[in-house]
Amino acid sequence: MDKSLEKLSEKLATYISNLKELNKERVNKKITGRFPNKKELKENNEVHINIIIEQGEKLLNLSQNSTLFGLEFHHYDKAVLMKQFISDLEQFATMKNIHLGGGFILLLGQSKIPEHAFFHLAASSLLPNTYKTIEQNAGKVFDTYSIPFKIRVAIENKIKSIIGFKSLAIIKNNGDKINSNEFPFAGVINELISTNCLELPCSLKDVKNIYQWGCEFCHTGEKEPVWLSMKALEIIALLFIYEHQKKNEINVIELWGHEEDIINKLIEYKGVVNPLFYFKDEWSVQKLQDHLNKDGIQKKICKMRGIKEIKFNLSETELSEVSGYFCGRTKKSY
């Protein structure tokens, strides 16, 4: 271990040890292992402290052969992640008036990207040479700040592909008909939890909480601490990492049973031949569509003004296939 990493490790280990000692009677052990909801994150410091301790200890115990978020990480990333973790922890402790010990110094830092910075971030992507002479500090932190947003988009598109979401047919009170690609995530995820129709490698309640947490950045531009990003990525990695996807890969013919003329159906089929399939035995894309289109469910899911009727259009052709990125260092797909 090089000296800089050794110093970082000693510092973080001291902070974690002191947090455990300071909060040994108040920390709720039951919260560790799942992702908290928005209310818990805003009102309960112990929820954060549980995750800080959990993720901090995992970070300290990383070795060259360890995996992180389902990836065989490069050992240089340990120091990068540890610096960010310590910085966020010191800022959190400063705001919450928590003494970490170990030479802890109060730290106040940027916690929000302002609106004008977002404008320039957008423009700079199209005018890279123009912005070579325009200082914009927000660009340095945007990739880190926007992690929750990226996770949110990944989750929404993953759930859409898991259930085969194609479109939403809307009839307004004035008779106008609209075919929309808008996905009512909150209502759908609640029904997926209620029906228990999917066999997923992670909890849908966790997925819901992570999604709602990820929405905050879209509305506020505020920074989220790195331990929450680590916790979220750890949980949802099972839905995205290549080897875990492969476990749910099937041949689409398995969904058609003993139908006649199956060869011609396969020729005309417009979806992927080997989709990912997470439905439990008694469920299917069609059965979920029928459930979501029940009158009572429709009203509960889409609380939109001026709408007379909605219909979900789900299809096996919208199921996604296994995808991954190849790593030249490990010679594996992720």
CYANA upper distance limits for C-alpha pairs under 8 A (distance plus 0.5 A):
  1 MET  CA      5 LEU  CA      6.99
  1 MET  CA      6 GLU  CA      6.68
  2 ASP  CA      6 GLU  CA      6.63
  3 LYS  CA      7 LYS  CA      6.67
  4 SER  CA      8 LEU  CA      6.83
  5 LEU  CA      9 SER  CA      6.54
  5 LEU  CA     79 ALA  CA      6.21
  6 GLU  CA     10 GLU  CA      6.66
  7 LYS  CA     11 LYS  CA      6.65
  8 LEU  CA     12 LEU  CA      6.64
  8 LEU  CA     79 ALA  CA      7.91
  8 LEU  CA     82 MET  CA      7.30
  8 LEU  CA     83 LYS  CA      7.59
  9 SER  CA     13 ALA  CA      6.40
  9 SER  CA     60 LEU  CA      6.89
  9 SER  CA     82 MET  CA      8.13
 10 GLU  CA     14 THR  CA      6.67
 11 LYS  CA     15 TYR  CA      6.85
 11 LYS  CA    102 GLY  CA      7.16
 12 LEU  CA     16 ILE  CA      6.60
 12 LEU  CA     56 GLY  CA      7.90
 12 LEU  CA     60 LEU  CA      8.29
 12 LEU  CA     82 MET  CA      8.28
 12 LEU  CA     86 ILE  CA      6.92
 13 ALA  CA     17 SER  CA      6.53
 13 ALA  CA     57 GLU  CA      8.27
 13 ALA  CA     60 LEU  CA      7.76
 14 THR  CA     18 ASN  CA      6.64
 14 THR  CA    100 LEU  CA      8.36
 14 THR  CA    101 GLY  CA      7.80
 14 THR  CA    102 GLY  CA      6.48
 15 TYR  CA     19 LEU  CA      6.62
 15 TYR  CA    100 LEU  CA      5.76
 15 TYR  CA    101 GLY  CA      7.08
 15 TYR  CA    102 GLY  CA      7.28
 16 ILE  CA     20 LYS  CA      6.71
 16 ILE  CA     52 ILE  CA      8.24
 16 ILE  CA     53 ILE  CA      6.34
 16 ILE  CA     56 GLY  CA      7.39
 16 ILE  CA     57 GLU  CA      8.04
 17 SER  CA     21 GLU  CA      6.81
 18 ASN  CA     22 LEU  CA      6.49
 18 ASN  CA    100 LEU  CA      6.54
 18 ASN  CA    101 GLY  CA      7.35
 19 LEU  CA     23 ASN  CA      6.50
 19 LEU  CA     49 ILE  CA      7.90
 19 LEU  CA     53 ILE  CA      8.03
 19 LEU  CA    100 LEU  CA      7.15
 20 LYS  CA     24 LYS  CA      5.92
 20 LYS  CA     53 ILE  CA      7.80
 23 ASN  CA     27 VAL  CA      6.01
 23 ASN  CA     46 GLU  CA      8.31
 26 ARG  CA     46 GLU  CA      7.60
 27 VAL  CA     46 GLU  CA      5.86
 27 VAL  CA     47 VAL  CA      8.01
 27 VAL  CA     49 ILE  CA      7.86
 27 VAL  CA     50 ASN  CA      6.98
 28 ASN  CA     32 THR  CA      8.20
 28 ASN  CA     46 GLU  CA      7.44
 28 ASN  CA     47 VAL  CA      7.91
 28 ASN  CA     50 ASN  CA      7.81
 29 LYS  CA     50 ASN  CA      7.68
 31 ILE  CA     35 PHE  CA      8.22
 31 ILE  CA     36 PRO  CA      7.68
 31 ILE  CA     47 VAL  CA      7.09
 31 ILE  CA     50 ASN  CA      7.60
 32 THR  CA     47 VAL  CA      8.42
 32 THR  CA     50 ASN  CA      6.35
 32 THR  CA     51 ILE  CA      6.79
 32 THR  CA     54 GLU  CA      7.66
 34 ARG  CA    206 ASP  CA      6.88
 35 PHE  CA    206 ASP  CA      5.82
 35 PHE  CA    209 ASN  CA      6.97
 35 PHE  CA    210 ILE  CA      7.23
 35 PHE  CA    231 LYS  CA      7.68
 35 PHE  CA    232 ALA  CA      7.57
 36 PRO  CA     40 GLU  CA      6.44
 36 PRO  CA     41 LEU  CA      6.86
 36 PRO  CA     47 VAL  CA      7.77
 36 PRO  CA    206 ASP  CA      8.03
 36 PRO  CA    209 ASN  CA      6.98
 37 ASN  CA     41 LEU  CA      6.87
 37 ASN  CA    209 ASN  CA      5.52
 37 ASN  CA    210 ILE  CA      8.26
 37 ASN  CA    212 GLN  CA      8.37
 37 ASN  CA    213 TRP  CA      8.05
 38 LYS  CA     42 LYS  CA      6.76
 38 LYS  CA    209 ASN  CA      7.53
 38 LYS  CA    212 GLN  CA      7.62
 38 LYS  CA    213 TRP  CA      6.80
 39 LYS  CA     43 GLU  CA      6.51
 39 LYS  CA     44 ASN  CA      8.47
 40 GLU  CA     44 ASN  CA      5.77
 40 GLU  CA     47 VAL  CA      7.23
 41 LEU  CA     45 ASN  CA      7.84
 41 LEU  CA     47 VAL  CA      7.00
 41 LEU  CA     48 HIS  CA      7.31
 44 ASN  CA     48 HIS  CA      7.78
 45 ASN  CA     49 ILE  CA      6.76
 46 GLU  CA     50 ASN  CA      6.50
 47 VAL  CA     51 ILE  CA      7.08
 48 HIS  CA     52 ILE  CA      6.50
 49 ILE  CA     53 ILE  CA      6.58
 50 ASN  CA     54 GLU  CA      6.64
 51 ILE  CA     55 GLN  CA      6.33
 51 ILE  CA     56 GLY  CA      8.41
 51 ILE  CA    227 TRP  CA      7.14
 51 ILE  CA    228 LEU  CA      7.86
 51 ILE  CA    231 LYS  CA      7.95
 52 ILE  CA     56 GLY  CA      6.04
 52 ILE  CA     89 LEU  CA      8.46
 52 ILE  CA    227 TRP  CA      6.45
 53 ILE  CA     57 GLU  CA      6.48
 54 GLU  CA     58 LYS  CA      6.92
 55 GLN  CA     59 LEU  CA      6.61
 55 GLN  CA    227 TRP  CA      6.67
 55 GLN  CA    230 MET  CA      7.69
 55 GLN  CA    231 LYS  CA      7.58
 56 GLY  CA     60 LEU  CA      6.72
 56 GLY  CA     85 PHE  CA      8.28
 56 GLY  CA    227 TRP  CA      8.23
 57 GLU  CA     61 ASN  CA      6.65
 58 LYS  CA     62 LEU  CA      6.79
 59 LEU  CA     78 LYS  CA      7.78
 59 LEU  CA     82 MET  CA      7.75
 62 LEU  CA     66 SER  CA      6.20
 62 LEU  CA     67 THR  CA      8.41
 62 LEU  CA     78 LYS  CA      8.05
 63 SER  CA     75 HIS  CA      7.86
 64 GLN  CA     73 PHE  CA      8.13
 64 GLN  CA     74 HIS  CA      7.77
 64 GLN  CA     75 HIS  CA      6.07
 65 ASN  CA     72 GLU  CA      7.43
 66 SER  CA     72 GLU  CA      6.72
 66 SER  CA     73 PHE  CA      7.63
 67 THR  CA     71 LEU  CA      5.55
 67 THR  CA     72 GLU  CA      4.97
 67 THR  CA     73 PHE  CA      6.45
 68 LEU  CA     72 GLU  CA      6.98
 68 LEU  CA     73 PHE  CA      6.70
 68 LEU  CA    234 GLU  CA      7.77
 69 PHE  CA    230 MET  CA      8.28
 69 PHE  CA    233 LEU  CA      6.30
 69 PHE  CA    234 GLU  CA      5.16
 69 PHE  CA    235 ILE  CA      8.37
 69 PHE  CA    237 ALA  CA      6.06
 70 GLY  CA    234 GLU  CA      7.96
 70 GLY  CA    237 ALA  CA      6.56
 70 GLY  CA    238 LEU  CA      7.92
 70 GLY  CA    241 ILE  CA      6.77
 70 GLY  CA    334 TYR  CA      8.37
 71 LEU  CA    241 ILE  CA      8.46
 71 LEU  CA    334 TYR  CA      7.46
 72 GLU  CA    330 THR  CA      8.03
 73 PHE  CA     77 ASP  CA      7.60
 74 HIS  CA     78 LYS  CA      8.21
 75 HIS  CA     79 ALA  CA      8.47
 76 TYR  CA     80 VAL  CA      7.54
 77 ASP  CA     81 LEU  CA      6.48
 78 LYS  CA     82 MET  CA      6.45
 79 ALA  CA     83 LYS  CA      6.62
 80 VAL  CA     84 GLN  CA      7.05
 81 LEU  CA     85 PHE  CA      6.56
 82 MET  CA     86 ILE  CA      6.56
 83 LYS  CA     87 SER  CA      6.62
 84 GLN  CA     88 ASP  CA      6.60
 84 GLN  CA    226 VAL  CA      7.49
 85 PHE  CA     89 LEU  CA      6.50
 85 PHE  CA    225 PRO  CA      8.34
 85 PHE  CA    226 VAL  CA      6.48
 85 PHE  CA    227 TRP  CA      7.42
 86 ILE  CA     90 GLU  CA      6.56
 87 SER  CA     91 GLN  CA      6.74
 87 SER  CA    107 LEU  CA      8.45
 88 ASP  CA     92 PHE  CA      6.52
 88 ASP  CA    225 PRO  CA      6.31
 88 ASP  CA    226 VAL  CA      7.30
 89 LEU  CA     93 ALA  CA      6.52
 89 LEU  CA    225 PRO  CA      8.30
 90 GLU  CA     94 THR  CA      6.60
 90 GLU  CA    100 LEU  CA      8.43
 90 GLU  CA    104 PHE  CA      7.87
 90 GLU  CA    105 ILE  CA      7.99
 90 GLU  CA    106 LEU  CA      7.27
 90 GLU  CA    107 LEU  CA      6.37
 91 GLN  CA     95 MET  CA      6.84
 91 GLN  CA    106 LEU  CA      7.75
 91 GLN  CA    107 LEU  CA      5.53
 91 GLN  CA    108 LEU  CA      6.23
 91 GLN  CA    109 GLY  CA      7.35
 92 PHE  CA     96 LYS  CA      6.62
 93 ALA  CA     97 ASN  CA      6.14
 93 ALA  CA     98 ILE  CA      5.16
 93 ALA  CA     99 HIS  CA      7.18
 93 ALA  CA    100 LEU  CA      7.68
 93 ALA  CA    106 LEU  CA      8.36
 94 THR  CA     98 ILE  CA      6.93
 94 THR  CA     99 HIS  CA      8.43
 94 THR  CA    106 LEU  CA      5.90
 94 THR  CA    107 LEU  CA      6.49
 94 THR  CA    108 LEU  CA      7.58
 95 MET  CA    108 LEU  CA      8.49
 99 HIS  CA    104 PHE  CA      7.83
100 LEU  CA    104 PHE  CA      6.44
111 SER  CA    222 GLU  CA      6.24
111 SER  CA    223 LYS  CA      5.58
112 LYS  CA    220 THR  CA      8.21
112 LYS  CA    221 GLY  CA      6.08
112 LYS  CA    222 GLU  CA      4.64
112 LYS  CA    223 LYS  CA      6.15
113 ILE  CA    117 ALA  CA      6.86
113 ILE  CA    118 PHE  CA      7.55
113 ILE  CA    138 ALA  CA      6.98
113 ILE  CA    142 PHE  CA      8.40
113 ILE  CA    221 GLY  CA      5.85
113 ILE  CA    222 GLU  CA      6.87
113 ILE  CA    223 LYS  CA      8.38
114 PRO  CA    118 PHE  CA      7.21
114 PRO  CA    221 GLY  CA      7.63
115 GLU  CA    119 PHE  CA      7.12
116 HIS  CA    120 HIS  CA      6.97
117 ALA  CA    121 LEU  CA      6.56
117 ALA  CA    136 GLN  CA      7.68
117 ALA  CA    138 ALA  CA      6.61
118 PHE  CA    122 ALA  CA      6.73
118 PHE  CA    138 ALA  CA      8.46
119 PHE  CA    123 ALA  CA      6.80
120 HIS  CA    124 SER  CA      6.30
120 HIS  CA    136 GLN  CA      8.01
121 LEU  CA    125 SER  CA      7.17
121 LEU  CA    136 GLN  CA      8.44
121 LEU  CA    138 ALA  CA      8.03
121 LEU  CA    139 GLY  CA      6.89
122 ALA  CA    126 LEU  CA      7.91
123 ALA  CA    127 LEU  CA      6.72
124 SER  CA    128 PRO  CA      5.87
124 SER  CA    130 THR  CA      8.08
124 SER  CA    131 TYR  CA      6.31
127 LEU  CA    131 TYR  CA      6.83
128 PRO  CA    132 LYS  CA      6.95
129 ASN  CA    133 THR  CA      8.38
130 THR  CA    134 ILE  CA      7.77
131 TYR  CA    135 GLU  CA      7.88
137 ASN  CA    141 VAL  CA      8.01
138 ALA  CA    142 PHE  CA      6.48
139 GLY  CA    143 ASP  CA      8.14
141 VAL  CA    145 TYR  CA      6.54
142 PHE  CA    146 SER  CA      6.26
143 ASP  CA    147 ILE  CA      7.10
145 TYR  CA    217 PHE  CA      8.31
145 TYR  CA    221 GLY  CA      8.20
145 TYR  CA    222 GLU  CA      7.81
145 TYR  CA    223 LYS  CA      5.73
145 TYR  CA    224 GLU  CA      7.27
146 SER  CA    150 LYS  CA      6.85
146 SER  CA    217 PHE  CA      7.46
147 ILE  CA    151 ILE  CA      6.70
147 ILE  CA    229 SER  CA      7.43
148 PRO  CA    152 ARG  CA      6.58
148 PRO  CA    213 TRP  CA      7.72
148 PRO  CA    214 GLY  CA      4.76
148 PRO  CA    215 CYS  CA      7.82
148 PRO  CA    217 PHE  CA      7.17
148 PRO  CA    224 GLU  CA      8.13
148 PRO  CA    229 SER  CA      7.21
149 PHE  CA    153 VAL  CA      6.85
149 PHE  CA    214 GLY  CA      5.70
149 PHE  CA    215 CYS  CA      6.93
149 PHE  CA    217 PHE  CA      6.71
149 PHE  CA    218 CYS  CA      6.95
150 LYS  CA    154 ALA  CA      6.70
150 LYS  CA    214 GLY  CA      8.38
151 ILE  CA    155 ILE  CA      6.63
151 ILE  CA    211 TYR  CA      7.91
151 ILE  CA    214 GLY  CA      7.03
151 ILE  CA    233 LEU  CA      8.25
152 ARG  CA    156 GLU  CA      6.75
152 ARG  CA    210 ILE  CA      7.98
152 ARG  CA    211 TYR  CA      5.57
152 ARG  CA    212 GLN  CA      8.32
152 ARG  CA    214 GLY  CA      5.55
152 ARG  CA    215 CYS  CA      7.06
153 VAL  CA    157 ASN  CA      6.70
154 ALA  CA    158 LYS  CA      6.51
155 ILE  CA    159 ILE  CA      6.65
155 ILE  CA    207 VAL  CA      7.97
155 ILE  CA    211 TYR  CA      7.26
156 GLU  CA    160 LYS  CA      6.78
156 GLU  CA    185 PHE  CA      7.40
156 GLU  CA    211 TYR  CA      8.28
157 ASN  CA    161 SER  CA      6.73
158 LYS  CA    162 ILE  CA      6.58
158 LYS  CA    239 LEU  CA      8.49
159 ILE  CA    163 ILE  CA      6.83
160 LYS  CA    164 GLY  CA      6.42
160 LYS  CA    165 PHE  CA      5.47
160 LYS  CA    183 PHE  CA      8.27
161 SER  CA    165 PHE  CA      6.77
161 SER  CA    318 GLU  CA      6.54
161 SER  CA    319 LEU  CA      5.47
161 SER  CA    320 SER  CA      6.11
162 ILE  CA    276 LEU  CA      7.76
162 ILE  CA    277 PHE  CA      7.40
162 ILE  CA    278 TYR  CA      7.24
162 ILE  CA    319 LEU  CA      6.50
162 ILE  CA    320 SER  CA      7.74
163 ILE  CA    285 VAL  CA      6.71
163 ILE  CA    288 LEU  CA      8.37
163 ILE  CA    314 LEU  CA      7.58
163 ILE  CA    319 LEU  CA      7.51
164 GLY  CA    285 VAL  CA      7.13
164 GLY  CA    314 LEU  CA      5.57
164 GLY  CA    315 SER  CA      5.54
164 GLY  CA    316 GLU  CA      6.17
164 GLY  CA    317 THR  CA      7.52
164 GLY  CA    318 GLU  CA      5.03
164 GLY  CA    319 LEU  CA      5.39
165 PHE  CA    312 PHE  CA      8.21
165 PHE  CA    313 ASN  CA      6.95
165 PHE  CA    314 LEU  CA      5.06
165 PHE  CA    315 SER  CA      7.02
165 PHE  CA    318 GLU  CA      6.89
166 LYS  CA    181 ASN  CA      7.58
166 LYS  CA    312 PHE  CA      8.43
166 LYS  CA    313 ASN  CA      6.01
166 LYS  CA    314 LEU  CA      5.77
166 LYS  CA    315 SER  CA      6.94
166 LYS  CA    318 GLU  CA      6.89
167 SER  CA    179 ASN  CA      7.16
167 SER  CA    180 SER  CA      6.17
167 SER  CA    181 ASN  CA      5.34
167 SER  CA    182 GLU  CA      7.84
167 SER  CA    183 PHE  CA      8.37
167 SER  CA    312 PHE  CA      6.88
167 SER  CA    313 ASN  CA      5.69
167 SER  CA    314 LEU  CA      7.64
168 LEU  CA    179 ASN  CA      6.30
168 LEU  CA    180 SER  CA      5.55
168 LEU  CA    181 ASN  CA      6.66
168 LEU  CA    182 GLU  CA      7.57
168 LEU  CA    183 PHE  CA      8.16
168 LEU  CA    310 ILE  CA      7.23
168 LEU  CA    311 LYS  CA      6.22
168 LEU  CA    312 PHE  CA      5.35
168 LEU  CA    313 ASN  CA      6.41
169 ALA  CA    177 LYS  CA      7.77
169 ALA  CA    178 ILE  CA      6.42
169 ALA  CA    179 ASN  CA      5.15
169 ALA  CA    180 SER  CA      6.78
169 ALA  CA    310 ILE  CA      6.00
169 ALA  CA    311 LYS  CA      5.51
169 ALA  CA    312 PHE  CA      6.98
169 ALA  CA    313 ASN  CA      7.86
170 ILE  CA    177 LYS  CA      6.17
170 ILE  CA    178 ILE  CA      5.53
170 ILE  CA    179 ASN  CA      6.71
170 ILE  CA    180 SER  CA      7.79
170 ILE  CA    307 ILE  CA      7.56
170 ILE  CA    308 LYS  CA      8.24
170 ILE  CA    309 GLU  CA      6.43
170 ILE  CA    310 ILE  CA      5.03
170 ILE  CA    311 LYS  CA      7.10
171 ILE  CA    175 GLY  CA      6.53
171 ILE  CA    176 ASP  CA      6.26
171 ILE  CA    177 LYS  CA      5.10
171 ILE  CA    178 ILE  CA      6.94
171 ILE  CA    307 ILE  CA      6.49
171 ILE  CA    308 LYS  CA      6.03
171 ILE  CA    309 GLU  CA      5.59
171 ILE  CA    310 ILE  CA      6.76
172 LYS  CA    176 ASP  CA      5.76
172 LYS  CA    177 LYS  CA      6.92
172 LYS  CA    306 GLY  CA      6.05
172 LYS  CA    307 ILE  CA      4.60
172 LYS  CA    308 LYS  CA      5.53
172 LYS  CA    309 GLU  CA      7.40
173 ASN  CA    306 GLY  CA      5.83
173 ASN  CA    307 ILE  CA      5.80
173 ASN  CA    308 LYS  CA      5.40
174 ASN  CA    306 GLY  CA      8.29
184 PRO  CA    188 VAL  CA      6.73
184 PRO  CA    301 ILE  CA      7.70
184 PRO  CA    302 CYS  CA      7.42
185 PHE  CA    189 ILE  CA      6.43
186 ALA  CA    190 ASN  CA      6.81
186 ALA  CA    208 LYS  CA      8.21
186 ALA  CA    301 ILE  CA      8.26
187 GLY  CA    191 GLU  CA      6.97
187 GLY  CA    300 LYS  CA      7.75
187 GLY  CA    301 ILE  CA      4.86
187 GLY  CA    302 CYS  CA      7.52
188 VAL  CA    192 LEU  CA      6.71
188 VAL  CA    301 ILE  CA      7.20
189 ILE  CA    193 ILE  CA      6.68
189 ILE  CA    204 LEU  CA      7.98
189 ILE  CA    208 LYS  CA      7.32
190 ASN  CA    194 SER  CA      6.58
191 GLU  CA    195 THR  CA      6.41
191 GLU  CA    292 LEU  CA      8.41
192 LEU  CA    196 ASN  CA      6.30
192 LEU  CA    197 CYS  CA      6.80
192 LEU  CA    198 LEU  CA      7.71
192 LEU  CA    204 LEU  CA      8.33
193 ILE  CA    197 CYS  CA      8.25
193 ILE  CA    204 LEU  CA      6.81
193 ILE  CA    205 LYS  CA      7.62
197 CYS  CA    279 PHE  CA      6.45
197 CYS  CA    280 LYS  CA      6.18
197 CYS  CA    283 TRP  CA      6.65
198 LEU  CA    278 TYR  CA      5.98
198 LEU  CA    279 PHE  CA      5.00
198 LEU  CA    280 LYS  CA      5.91
199 GLU  CA    278 TYR  CA      5.81
199 GLU  CA    279 PHE  CA      6.43
199 GLU  CA    280 LYS  CA      6.25
200 LEU  CA    204 LEU  CA      8.26
200 LEU  CA    239 LEU  CA      8.33
200 LEU  CA    278 TYR  CA      6.80
201 PRO  CA    238 LEU  CA      6.52
201 PRO  CA    239 LEU  CA      7.45
202 CYS  CA    206 ASP  CA      7.96
202 CYS  CA    207 VAL  CA      8.17
202 CYS  CA    235 ILE  CA      7.04
202 CYS  CA    236 ILE  CA      7.38
202 CYS  CA    238 LEU  CA      7.35
202 CYS  CA    239 LEU  CA      8.17
203 SER  CA    207 VAL  CA      6.87
204 LEU  CA    208 LYS  CA      6.53
205 LYS  CA    209 ASN  CA      6.72
206 ASP  CA    210 ILE  CA      6.55
206 ASP  CA    235 ILE  CA      8.27
207 VAL  CA    211 TYR  CA      6.57
207 VAL  CA    236 ILE  CA      7.67
208 LYS  CA    212 GLN  CA      6.76
209 ASN  CA    213 TRP  CA      6.62
210 ILE  CA    214 GLY  CA      6.56
210 ILE  CA    232 ALA  CA      6.73
211 TYR  CA    215 CYS  CA      6.87
212 GLN  CA    216 GLU  CA      7.54
214 GLY  CA    218 CYS  CA      8.09
215 CYS  CA    219 HIS  CA      7.24
216 GLU  CA    220 THR  CA      6.51
216 GLU  CA    221 GLY  CA      7.99
216 GLU  CA    222 GLU  CA      8.06
217 PHE  CA    221 GLY  CA      5.05
217 PHE  CA    222 GLU  CA      6.09
217 PHE  CA    223 LYS  CA      7.70
217 PHE  CA    224 GLU  CA      8.47
224 GLU  CA    228 LEU  CA      7.53
224 GLU  CA    229 SER  CA      8.01
225 PRO  CA    229 SER  CA      7.47
226 VAL  CA    230 MET  CA      6.65
227 TRP  CA    231 LYS  CA      6.55
228 LEU  CA    232 ALA  CA      6.53
229 SER  CA    233 LEU  CA      6.59
230 MET  CA    234 GLU  CA      6.51
231 LYS  CA    235 ILE  CA      6.88
232 ALA  CA    236 ILE  CA      6.80
233 LEU  CA    237 ALA  CA      6.14
234 GLU  CA    238 LEU  CA      8.36
236 ILE  CA    240 PHE  CA      7.48
237 ALA  CA    241 ILE  CA      6.19
238 LEU  CA    244 HIS  CA      6.29
238 LEU  CA    245 GLN  CA      8.14
239 LEU  CA    244 HIS  CA      7.27
239 LEU  CA    245 GLN  CA      7.01
240 PHE  CA    244 HIS  CA      7.67
240 PHE  CA    245 GLN  CA      6.99
241 ILE  CA    245 GLN  CA      6.84
241 ILE  CA    324 GLY  CA      7.57
241 ILE  CA    334 TYR  CA      5.64
242 TYR  CA    246 LYS  CA      6.79
242 TYR  CA    322 VAL  CA      7.37
242 TYR  CA    323 SER  CA      6.94
242 TYR  CA    324 GLY  CA      5.83
242 TYR  CA    333 SER  CA      6.69
242 TYR  CA    334 TYR  CA      5.22
243 GLU  CA    247 LYS  CA      7.42
243 GLU  CA    333 SER  CA      8.35
243 GLU  CA    334 TYR  CA      7.69
244 HIS  CA    248 ASN  CA      7.94
245 GLN  CA    249 GLU  CA      7.23
245 GLN  CA    276 LEU  CA      7.57
245 GLN  CA    322 VAL  CA      6.40
245 GLN  CA    323 SER  CA      8.40
246 LYS  CA    276 LEU  CA      8.37
246 LYS  CA    322 VAL  CA      6.91
248 ASN  CA    276 LEU  CA      5.80
248 ASN  CA    277 PHE  CA      6.12
248 ASN  CA    278 TYR  CA      7.02
249 GLU  CA    274 ASN  CA      6.63
249 GLU  CA    275 PRO  CA      6.21
249 GLU  CA    276 LEU  CA      5.04
249 GLU  CA    277 PHE  CA      6.80
249 GLU  CA    321 GLU  CA      7.96
249 GLU  CA    322 VAL  CA      7.55
250 ILE  CA    254 GLU  CA      7.68
250 ILE  CA    274 ASN  CA      5.80
250 ILE  CA    275 PRO  CA      6.37
250 ILE  CA    276 LEU  CA      6.83
250 ILE  CA    277 PHE  CA      7.16
251 ASN  CA    255 LEU  CA      8.36
251 ASN  CA    273 VAL  CA      6.45
251 ASN  CA    274 ASN  CA      5.09
251 ASN  CA    275 PRO  CA      7.25
252 VAL  CA    256 TRP  CA      7.77
252 VAL  CA    272 VAL  CA      8.24
252 VAL  CA    273 VAL  CA      5.90
252 VAL  CA    274 ASN  CA      6.29
252 VAL  CA    275 PRO  CA      7.03
253 ILE  CA    257 GLY  CA      7.51
253 ILE  CA    262 ILE  CA      8.25
253 ILE  CA    266 LEU  CA      8.17
253 ILE  CA    273 VAL  CA      8.46
256 TRP  CA    262 ILE  CA      8.40
261 ASP  CA    265 LYS  CA      7.05
262 ILE  CA    266 LEU  CA      6.63
263 ILE  CA    267 ILE  CA      6.80
264 ASN  CA    268 GLU  CA      6.77
265 LYS  CA    269 TYR  CA      6.43
269 TYR  CA    317 THR  CA      7.99
270 LYS  CA    317 THR  CA      6.47
271 GLY  CA    316 GLU  CA      7.44
271 GLY  CA    317 THR  CA      4.35
271 GLY  CA    318 GLU  CA      6.98
271 GLY  CA    319 LEU  CA      7.77
272 VAL  CA    317 THR  CA      7.26
272 VAL  CA    319 LEU  CA      7.87
272 VAL  CA    320 SER  CA      7.43
272 VAL  CA    321 GLU  CA      6.89
274 ASN  CA    321 GLU  CA      6.62
274 ASN  CA    322 VAL  CA      8.49
275 PRO  CA    319 LEU  CA      6.29
275 PRO  CA    320 SER  CA      5.92
275 PRO  CA    321 GLU  CA      4.92
275 PRO  CA    322 VAL  CA      7.58
276 LEU  CA    319 LEU  CA      7.04
276 LEU  CA    320 SER  CA      6.47
276 LEU  CA    321 GLU  CA      5.98
276 LEU  CA    322 VAL  CA      7.11
277 PHE  CA    319 LEU  CA      8.08
279 PHE  CA    283 TRP  CA      6.20
279 PHE  CA    284 SER  CA      6.57
279 PHE  CA    285 VAL  CA      8.35
280 LYS  CA    284 SER  CA      8.16
283 TRP  CA    287 LYS  CA      6.53
283 TRP  CA    288 LEU  CA      7.55
284 SER  CA    288 LEU  CA      6.75
285 VAL  CA    289 GLN  CA      6.73
285 VAL  CA    314 LEU  CA      6.98
285 VAL  CA    315 SER  CA      6.97
285 VAL  CA    316 GLU  CA      6.98
286 GLN  CA    290 ASP  CA      6.74
286 GLN  CA    314 LEU  CA      7.54
286 GLN  CA    315 SER  CA      7.86
287 LYS  CA    291 HIS  CA      6.74
288 LEU  CA    292 LEU  CA      6.65
289 GLN  CA    293 ASN  CA      6.65
289 GLN  CA    312 PHE  CA      6.72
289 GLN  CA    313 ASN  CA      7.30
289 GLN  CA    314 LEU  CA      6.39
290 ASP  CA    294 LYS  CA      7.09
291 HIS  CA    297 ILE  CA      7.92
292 LEU  CA    297 ILE  CA      6.28
292 LEU  CA    298 GLN  CA      6.89
292 LEU  CA    311 LYS  CA      8.44
292 LEU  CA    312 PHE  CA      7.22
293 ASN  CA    297 ILE  CA      7.14
293 ASN  CA    298 GLN  CA      6.38
293 ASN  CA    310 ILE  CA      8.01
293 ASN  CA    311 LYS  CA      6.10
293 ASN  CA    312 PHE  CA      6.66
294 LYS  CA    298 GLN  CA      6.59
295 ASP  CA    299 LYS  CA      6.95
296 GLY  CA    300 LYS  CA      6.82
297 ILE  CA    301 ILE  CA      6.50
298 GLN  CA    302 CYS  CA      6.52
298 GLN  CA    309 GLU  CA      8.22
298 GLN  CA    310 ILE  CA      7.08
298 GLN  CA    311 LYS  CA      8.23
299 LYS  CA    303 LYS  CA      6.76
302 CYS  CA    310 ILE  CA      8.41
314 LEU  CA    318 GLU  CA      8.05
315 SER  CA    319 LEU  CA      7.96
324 GLY  CA    333 SER  CA      6.19
324 GLY  CA    334 TYR  CA      5.45
325 TYR  CA    333 SER  CA      5.76
325 TYR  CA    334 TYR  CA      5.61
326 PHE  CA    331 LYS  CA      7.35
326 PHE  CA    332 LYS  CA      6.26
326 PHE  CA    333 SER  CA      4.67
326 PHE  CA    334 TYR  CA      6.74
327 CYS  CA    331 LYS  CA      5.83
327 CYS  CA    332 LYS  CA      5.98
327 CYS  CA    333 SER  CA      6.47
327 CYS  CA    334 TYR  CA      7.82
328 GLY  CA    332 LYS  CA      7.96
